[in-house]
């Protein structure tokens, strides 16, 4: 699959070039001792992928398994707002990189310049982060983040994820404001549109597939 080498190169650039540059600009790592920006990013991303609720102790054990010998105190010292802002900058850079999988050039989809599938997922966060990411509250989490994406089934292009407060409506996600090509097809769930939005699509020469409220 031709997208695998492209993804591999994009990730290598992100981890070994972009992340260190952003870390230096934001002074996340002033002196390289036990951690480099690349190893710190790998520990956070891969560690939390394996153990989503991992704390400093578990992340330190994971780091040792990667060959980075650090204490849990060293991990805890990196869990700062400055590090969080750096991780967000890395994510924003990552989503600005357009990746393509195998395109659909035959059959029904080939009749359209783009077939856009839009969706979002919510992730609950610790209540202490409510000042940064507002959740729905009530019986739900006080803090959550919503990630919106667009996937073009025609070209294989993925846009996003773009972040927003968990309490915000999906139609307010930045991905929802991205442009659509004339003659394309927009596909979204019932929570992603109002009649005004569908009217705007029609006037712009864009087809849509959804279900009624």
C-alpha positions in Angstrom: 0.0 0.0 0.0 1.7 3.2 -1.2 0.4 5.2 1.8 2.6 3.3 4.3 6.0 4.7 3.1 4.4 8.2 3.0 3.1 7.9 6.5 6.4 6.5 7.8 8.3 9.5 6.3 5.7 12.0 7.7 6.0 10.5 11.2 9.8 10.4 11.0 9.8 14.1 10.1 7.3 14.9 12.9 9.2 13.1 15.6 12.8 13.8 14.7 12.7 17.2 13.1 9.5 19.1 13.9 9.0 18.1 17.6 12.6 19.0 18.6 12.4 22.3 16.8 9.1 23.2 18.6 10.5 22.0 21.9 13.5 24.3 21.5 11.3 27.3 20.5 9.0 26.8 23.5 11.9 25.9 25.9 10.4 22.6 26.8 13.8 20.9 27.0 16.5 23.4 27.8 19.3 20.9 28.4 19.2 17.4 27.0 20.0 14.9 29.8 17.8 11.8 30.2 15.3 13.1 27.6 15.5 14.4 24.1 12.3 16.0 22.6 11.9 12.9 20.4 12.2 10.4 23.2 9.9 12.4 25.4 7.3 12.5 22.7 7.6 8.8 22.1 7.2 8.0 25.8 4.1 10.1 26.0 2.4 9.0 22.8 3.3 5.3 22.9 3.0 5.0 26.6 -0.5 6.5 26.7 -1.6 4.5 23.7 -0.7 1.4 25.6 -1.9 2.6 29.0 -4.3 5.6 28.5 -4.4 6.4 32.3 -0.7 5.9 33.0 0.9 8.1 35.6 4.5 9.0 36.1 5.5 5.6 37.5 4.0 3.6 34.7 5.4 6.0 32.1 8.8 5.7 33.6 8.7 1.9 33.4 7.6 2.2 29.8 10.5 4.6 29.1 12.9 2.1 30.5 11.5 -0.6 28.2 12.3 1.8 25.4 15.9 2.2 26.6 15.4 5.6 28.3 16.3 5.1 32.0 14.4 7.8 33.9 12.7 8.1 37.3 9.1 8.8 37.9 10.1 12.2 39.3 11.7 13.0 36.0 8.4 12.2 34.2 6.4 14.1 36.7 8.6 17.2 36.2 7.6 17.1 32.5 3.9 17.1 33.1 3.5 20.8 33.0 1.3 23.3 31.1 4.3 24.2 28.9 4.7 20.5 27.9 0.9 20.4 27.2 1.2 23.4 24.9 4.1 21.8 23.1 2.2 18.6 22.6 -0.7 20.6 21.2 1.7 22.4 18.8 3.0 19.0 17.6 -0.6 17.8 17.0 -1.5 20.9 15.1 1.5 20.5 12.9 0.7 16.8 12.4 -2.9 17.5 11.3 -1.7 20.2 8.8 0.2 17.4 7.0 -2.1 16.0 4.3 -2.0 12.2 4.0 -3.5 10.2 1.3 -4.5 6.5 1.2 -5.5 4.6 -1.9 -8.0 6.6 -3.9 -11.3 5.4 -5.3 -11.1 6.0 -9.0 -13.7 3.5 -10.3 -17.4 2.9 -9.7 -20.0 5.3 -8.4 -17.6 7.4 -6.3 -15.5 8.2 -9.4 -18.3 10.4 -10.7 -17.6 13.0 -8.1 -14.5 15.2 -7.4 -14.8 14.5 -3.7 -16.9 12.4 -1.4 -16.4 13.9 2.1 -17.3 11.9 5.3 -17.3 14.1 8.4 -17.4 12.8 12.0 -16.2 13.5 15.5 -15.4 11.6 18.7 -15.4 12.8 22.3 -12.7 11.9 24.8 -13.3 12.4 28.6 -10.6 14.1 30.5 -9.9 14.5 34.2 -12.1 17.1 35.8 -9.1 19.2 36.8 -8.7 20.1 33.1 -12.2 21.8 32.9 -10.5 25.2 32.8 -8.9 24.2 29.5 -11.4 21.8 27.9 -15.0 22.2 29.0 -17.1 19.1 29.2 -20.9 18.7 29.2 -21.1 18.6 33.0 -24.1 17.1 34.8 -23.9 13.4 34.7 -21.1 13.6 32.1 -17.5 14.6 32.6 -16.7 18.2 33.7 -13.9 18.1 31.1 -13.7 16.5 27.7 -12.4 17.2 24.2 -14.0 16.6 20.9 -12.0 15.6 17.8 -13.4 16.3 14.4 -12.2 14.8 11.1 -13.0 14.8 7.4 -12.1 11.9 5.2 -12.4 12.1 1.4 -13.3 8.7 0.2 -12.6 9.7 -3.4 -8.9 10.8 -2.9 -8.2 9.2 0.5 -7.2 12.6 2.0 -7.7 12.9 5.8 -8.1 16.3 7.4 -8.0 16.6 11.2 -8.4 15.8 13.9 -9.3 19.4 15.0 -9.9 19.9 18.7 -12.8 21.7 20.5 -14.5 21.7 23.9 -16.5 18.6 24.5 -19.6 20.6 25.3 -19.4 22.4 21.9 -21.7 21.3 19.1 -20.1 19.3 16.3 -21.1 21.9 13.7 -18.8 24.4 15.5 -15.7 22.2 15.0 -13.1 23.9 12.7 -13.2 20.9 10.4 -16.8 21.7 9.6 -15.8 25.1 8.1 -13.4 23.6 5.6 -14.2 24.3 2.0 -15.9 21.7 -0.3 -15.4 21.3 -4.0 -18.3 22.0 -6.4 -19.9 18.8 -7.5 -18.7 17.0 -4.4 -20.7 15.0 -1.9 -20.8 15.8 1.8 -21.8 12.9 4.2 -22.6 13.7 7.8 -24.7 12.5 10.7 -27.8 14.3 12.0 -25.8 16.4 14.5 -23.7 18.1 11.8 -26.2 20.2 9.9 -29.2 22.5 10.0 -31.4 23.2 7.1 -29.6 26.4 6.4 -26.3 24.5 6.0 -27.9 22.1 3.6 -29.3 25.0 1.6 -25.9 26.5 1.4 -24.4 23.3 0.1 -27.1 23.1 -2.5 -26.5 26.7 -3.7 -22.8 25.9 -3.9 -23.4 22.9 -6.2 -22.6 20.3 -3.5 -24.6 17.2 -2.9 -25.2 15.8 0.5 -26.2 12.5 2.1 -27.6 12.4 5.7 -30.6 11.4 7.6 -33.5 13.6 8.8 -33.9 14.9 12.3 
